[in-house]
């Protein structure tokens, strides 16, 4: 792991610094997007369920088929919790 960290500022700002921290932020946004897709909303025009499942596969290493949004979201959630425990949080 590189020198990644999550910095929490006094005024409420949060900075994800380093490659692993940025991947953590990306995974959190993916989790939210999958939740939106599961209820029928599109986060952006070009982001489809197929793309979401492909991105989830990047984190989990598992292949997902159409309709497995809930399983993909749960697996990404596990990855997020593992990374949150591995990346230090500094408060300024």
Number of C-alpha atoms within 10 A of each C-alpha: 9 9 11 17 20 21 17 15 12 9 7 7 9 14 15 18 14 15 14 19 24 16 15 22 17 13 22 15 12 20 22 13 20 25 17 14 17 16 8 10 12 16 15 8 6 8 13 16 21 14 11 20 23 17 17 26 16 13 16 14 11 13 12 16 12 8 12 13 21 14 13 25 22 13 18 23 17 13 17 20 11 12 16 15 9 14 18 14 16 12 10 10
